[in-house]
């Protein structure tokens, strides 16, 4: 019972602290570029700074009590050093410009790297750390910014589920040069992060692809897909089938692209459909379709996607098709 009471007593304090943080962050505008000034950089003594202040107070009292002139000199010399360190700590962040590069989409449950570019218009800056606000101290990403130059730092953020996520608030801080003071600023980026559904593991086998209606079914072929010749390029041919050496000569003389004529040129299309996922929950179906998109991309199929309530994505191939399908899965409602 005694172990429960302290927790119950701390619950209101934690609630008030969380309420204060939410109110404070809500006052900060969202922006992908932030200039640090004296209005948004805060500074407080660290534990080492508080211990240093107590030591100075003891030295001062001892010097007064015993009338030690050298004690006065040492006390005020150390105090002056602390004041200078405070100004240096604050100036390490002041006038810095932070710019967030657009984050690339990731799969849910994977770490997204947020890359921040720090620019200094004047002197060099040392010992600058960046982390997600509220994260552990050991997650700080440290960097130094050269004079009138730039440096980048990366911070990890893990989206727990698919969809569009607002980026968390970031904290930039420093304790340079003596560690007696901590200067920091809070930054709320305006960019969003798109999280694709996490692929099913292990992935189910792909549905069987079907020959494309009206596709290239004619031409000379041999068993095993051996090359029998070339033909004119047809829209939908895989890039690996283009005969690049002959195409270069043909294009130089005003001709057109040509493709290899093999047994593998029979066009096959694969439809990834919601109904093909079986009796799964909606989120699990999205995870299976996500895994199928990656598998179809690796296999080199032309594939399309059909989702309920969404216009079908016509079969195609390539990275652009993969992005279209994964975005549709991430945003499906």
N, C-alpha and C positions, 0 to 999 in steps of 0.2 A: 504493500500500500504506500510505503514511503517513497518508492521509486516512481509511483504514478503521480503523486502530488506535484513534484517539480515540473513534470511535463505539462500537467494541467495549468500550472501557474505561468509557464512560458508560452502557452498557446495564445493568449491575448496579445503578448508582446510580438510574437511572430506574425499574427494577423495584422497588427498595426504597422509593423515594418513592411509587410507585403503591400498593404494599402498605400503607404507612403511612397514606395517604389513605383507602384502603378500610376499614382497621381503625378509623380515627378517625371516619369518617362512620357506620360501623355502630353506634357507641356513641351516636349522636345519635338521639333518638326522633323519629318522624314525627308532625307536628302541623300543622294549618292555621292555628294562632294561636300566636305565639311572643312571650314577654316577655323582653326583653334585660335581663340583670342582670350583676353583676360576675363571675358564675360562667361566663357563656357569651360574654362580650365580651373579646377578646384585643387586645393593643396591642404594637407594636414600632416602633422608629425606622425612618424611610424612608432612602433614600440621602442625601437632603438633610439629614436629622437626623444621620446618621453624619458627613457632611462638617462640619456645624455643631459636633459634639462634638470633632472633630479641630482645628477652628479655635480652640475654647475652650481645648483643651489647649496649643496653641502660644502663645496669649495668656498663659496662666497661667505657662508656662515662661519666656517673655520677661519677664514682670513679676517673677518670682522672680530671674531672672538680673540684671536691670538695676534692681531695687528701685524699680519704678514703681508708686506708690500709685494713680495714675489707671488704670493697667493692671489692678490688682486690682479697682477699682470697676467698670470696664467688663466684666471677665471674670465677676464674680459677678452683675452686673446681667443679662447675657445668659443666664447659667446659670439664674437665677431665672425669667426669662421662658420658658425652655424647660420648666422644671418646671411652671409654670402652664399652658403650652400642652398639656403631656401630660395634665393633669387635665381640661382643657376638651375635648380630643379624646375621651377616654374617656367623659366625661359626655354628650357629644353623642349617643351610642348608648344609654347606660344608661337604663333605665326606658321605652324605646320599646316599643310593642306593634306587632307585624307580623301582619296578617291577610290571608289569600289568598282572593280571590273565586273561586267555582267556574269553572273554565275551560270555554269553549264548545267543542264538537267542531269539528274542522277536517278537511280532506282531507290525506292523507299527502303530505309534501313541501311543505306550506304552513306558514307561521309561525303558531304559536299564541301569542297575547298573554296572559301571566300578569299579572294586575293585583293588586298588593299595596297594601293600605291601611296607612299608618303613622300611629300616634296618639301624641301627646305629652301626658302628664297635667300637665306643668309648663311649663317654659320653651320658647322656640322653638329649633328645631334647623336647622342650615344645612349645606349641602354633603354630603348623604347620597346615596351611590350604591348601586345594586342591579344585580346581574348574575348570570348562570348561573355556578356555580362552575367555574373553569378556563377560562372564556371570555376573550377578549382585553380589554385595558383600555379600548379605545375602544367597547366594547359597554355600558359602564356607563350606567344611566339615573339622572340626577341629579334630586333634589327637595329642597325645604325644607319643614319641618313647622312650622306656626304654633304659638304657645303655646296649650296646652289645646285643640288642634285636630287636624285630620287632613289628610293629603295622600296622593296615590296615585302609584305608579310602575309602569311596565309593562316587562316583560322578555320578549324573544322566545325561543321554543323551537320547533324544527322536528322533528316526528316523521318518521322516515325511512320507516316502513311502517305499514300499517293495524293496527288493534287497540287494546287498552287499554295505555296507557303510564304508568308511574310518572313523576312530575315530577322533573326533576333538582334536585340541591341548589343552593340560592341563597346568594349571599354579599352581605351588607350591610356597607358600610364607609364611613369618613370620614377625611379628613385635615385637617379644620377645627381650628384657625384658621390655623396657620402652615405646615402641610405637613411638619413635622418628625417627626410620628408618624402611624402608620396604625392605626386601631382597626377591627376587623372581627368579624363573627359569622357562623357557618354555620347555615343553616336547611334542614331536609329536610321539604318539604310532604307531607302525607298524601294529598292529592287525586290523582286519576288523570285522564288525558286520553284521550278516545276519538278515534281517527283513522279517518275513512272512507277507503275505497279511492279513490285518485286517479282522476278521470274519464278515460276514454280520449280521446285527442286525435290526430287528428280523430275525432269520435264517429261510429259506424256509424249508418245510418238506423234509425229505430224500426220494430219489427214493426207490421203492419197491425192497427188496432183492430177489434173485432167488435161488432155490435149486441148489447146486453144481452138475454138470453132473457127474454121477458115484459116488456120495458121499454116505455116509452110510444111506440107506433108509430102511434097514431091522433091525430085532431085536424086542424083546418084549417091548411093550410100553403100558402105560395106559394114560387115559385122564388126562390133567393137568400137564404132565411132571413128574409124580411120578417115583421114582427109582424102576425098576424091577429087576436089577442085575448089573453085571459088564461085561466088554468085554475087549479085547486087545486094547491097545492104538493105535490109528490111527493118522498118521501125519495130522496135521491141527486141531486136537481136542483142544478146549479151555482149558487153565490150570485149570479153575474152575471145569472142569468135571473130572479131574484126581482124582482117589480114593487114597488119599495119605496114609492113614493108611494101606490099603492092599498093596499099591505099595511099602511101606518101607519093609514089610515082604517079598514080592516077590523079590525085588532087593537084599535083604540080602541073599536069597537062590539061587541067580543066575538067577532069573526069569526076567520078563519085566514089564513095566508100564501097568496099567489097568485103564480104564475109566468107569465112571458111564454110564449105558445104560438107557437113558430117552428119552422122546419125544423131548426134546430140543437138542438131538445130531444129528438131521438131519442137515447136513452142508448147510449153506446158505451163498451166496456170494453177495456182493454189489459192483457194478461198479459206480464210480463217474466220469461222463463224461462231457466234454465241451458242447456237444450238448444238454444235459439235463438241462442246465441253462436257456434256453429260449432266447428271444431277448434282451440280456443285452450287455452293452459295455464290452470289454475285461477285464478291471480292476474290474468291478462289478462281472463278472463271476468268476474271481479268488477269490474274497471275498466270494462268495457263496460256491465255492468248499472248501475253507478254513473252513467255518462254517460246511460244511458237513463232512469233515474229523474229526473234533472234535466231532460231533454228532455220527458218526459211531463208533469212538473209545469208547465213553461213553456207547453206546448200545451193545458193544461186538461183532459187526459184523466182518467177514472177508471182507475187502474191497480193491478194486484196484482203480487206477486212470488212466484216458486216457486224454491226452492233445494233441492238434494238433502240429505236428512236433517234438514230443518227444516220445521215446519208452515208451510203457505202463508199469506201475508198477503193477505187478501181485498181486492178492488178498492175503492178509495176515492180521495179527492182532498184537497188541502190540505197545509199545512205539517206537520201531525201525521203524515200518511201518508208524506211525504218522509222525516221523521226515522225512522219505524219501518223503512222499507225500507233506508235507509243504515246504520242500526244493525245490522240483520240481516246486511248485507254486510260490515260491519266486524268482526263477531264470528263469522262463519262459520268453521267448522273443517273 
